[in-house]
Amino acid sequence: MVFAVAASCVAVGQSKPSPSANPLGPFGESIERRLREQDLRSLPQRLRERRVHNIADPQLIKQMNEDFIRLQKIRAEAVRMIAAGTAFDLKKLEKDSDDLKKRASRLRDALALSEETSTTRPGKKILTIEMVNDAVFDLCIEISRFTENPMFEANGVYTVRDATEASKALDTVIVLARDTGKAAERLRKAN
């Protein structure tokens, strides 16, 4: 019995690590925390460096221009359909939504606007053709918000506010395109 009590006391004593057990010494946790803070603070600089590095590639610039123009063309086609009051071809809408999602995601990565996605607008369930029309209308507005952002003007300035707005608009385009494409596919298969 005495042996069991002594063994439990030794086990309890061994469970607490001594301050010198940390290989970096008594200030190891503080040093690790400072290193993590430095990494977080350097993130905007790394994003700018990645953007400058990417922009130097002529193939990337060509791809970005194509993506930007294609977003505008899809939007213009949708606006014509909405203005004419004609129904959307669900198969074409599904294809265009997938194209929008792919191109908006690629632009978001190439522009290095932000590493985290915005949570301003969660995806919503689109159940009817009327809801599809509303979603396409919202999609057109968000594409306009992105393409008409002041940072894309000829002598535009890259401000944090404009970059944030462009990032939010692209995130919303991606979510709406995904939801619209899924709804168009589901409604097409149901009919």
N, C-alpha and C positions, 0 to 999 in steps of 0.2 A: 504494500500500500504506500509506503513511504517512497519507494522507487517510482511508482506511478505519478505521485504528486510532483516529485522532482523532475520527472521527464516532461510533464505538462508545463512546468515553470520554464524549463529550458526551451520548449517549443514556442511558448508565448514570447519569450525574450528574443528568439531568432526571427519571429515574424516581422518585427520592426527593423527596417534597414537603418543602418547608422548613416549619419550625414556624409560620412566619408565614403560610403558605398557607391555613390554616383561617380562615374569615371571622370566627369568634368569638374568635380569638386563641389563645394557647398553652393556655388553660384550657377550650377549647371542649368537648372530650370530657368533662371533669369536670362542666361545667355541664349538658350533655345527660344524663349519667348521673344527676345530682341531680334533674333535672326528671322523668326516668322513675321514680325512686324515690318522688318526691312523688306522682306519679300513682298508683302502686301503693298507697301508704299512704292515699290519699284514697278508694280504691275502697269500703271499708266504709261510709264516710260517704255516698258517692253512692248506694249500694244502699239505705241507710236513707232518704235523701231521695226516691228513686224509690218506695219502699214507702209513705212518708207521702203523697206526691203521688197515688199510685194509690188509696189507701184513701179519699181524699176524694171519689172519684167514686161516686155511689150506684148507677149501672148496674154498675160493676165489683163492688161489694159484693154486689149481687143475683146476678150471674153466679157469683161465688165460692161463695156459699151454695148455689146450684143445683148446681154442680159437686161440692161437698163432700157434699151430700145424695145425689146420684146415685151417687157412689162407694160410699156406705154401702148404698144400695138394691141395687146390683149385687152387692156382697159378700154381703148378706143372702140374696139369691136363690141365689147359688152355695153358701152354707153349707147352705141347705135342701136343695138337690140332693145335696150330699155326705152330709148326715145321713140322707137317705132312701135313699141308695145307688142312685139312678137315674142313668142315662147322660145326659150333656149333649147337647143338640141342637147339633150343630156349627155350623149356620148362625147360631143365636142367640148362641152362644159367640163366634163370629167378630165379630158385630155388637157385642156387649158389650165385647169386648176392644178394638176400635177406639174405642168410646166412652170406655172407661177411659183409654186412651192419650191421647186428645185432651183429656179433662178434667183428667187429672193434669198434663199438660204446661202447660195453661193456668193451673192453680193454682200450679204451680212458678214460672211467669213473674210472676203477680200477687203472690205472696207475697215475691218477690225474696229467696229464701232464700240463694242462692249463684249466682254466675255460671258456675262450673265444675261439670260433672256428676261424680258420684261414679263411681269405677271398681271399687266393691266387688264387683259381681256381673256378670260378662260374660254375654252372651246364650248360651243353650244350645240345641242342636238337640233338638226334641221330635219323636219319631218314631212313638210309639204312642198309643193312646187312654189307656192307663194313665199314660203320661208327661204327657198333657194333664191328667188328673185331679190328678196331683201338682203340676203347674204352677198349676192353679186353686187348689189348697189353699195353696200358697206365696203366691199372689196375694192370697188372703183374709187371710193373716197380715200381709202387708206393708201392705195397706189399713188393717187394724186398728192397726198400728204408727203409721201416719200420722194417722188420725182420732182416736186416743186419746192423741196427744201432749199433754203438759201445757200447751203454749202455746195450745191450743184450748179449754181449760177457761174457765168464765165469768170467773174472776178470774186467768186464766193470765198468767204472766210470760214475756216474750220473751227467753229466755237463748240464748247461743251454742250450748250443748250441745243444747238442745231443737231449735233451728233446724237444727243439723247432722243430728240424728237424723231430723227431718221431711224434710229434703232427701234423705238417703240412702233413706228409705222411698219417697218419690215417685219417685226415680230407678229403684229396683228395681221399683216398680209399672209404670212406663213400659216397662222392658225386658221384664218378664214378660208384660205385656199384648200387646206387639208379638209376642213369640215364641209366645204362646198363640194369638193371632189367625192368625198365619201357619200354625201347625200345624193349627188347626181347618179352615182353608181347604184346605190340602193333603190332609188326611184326608177331608174332605167330597168333594173332587173325585176322590179315589182310590176311593171307595165307590160 
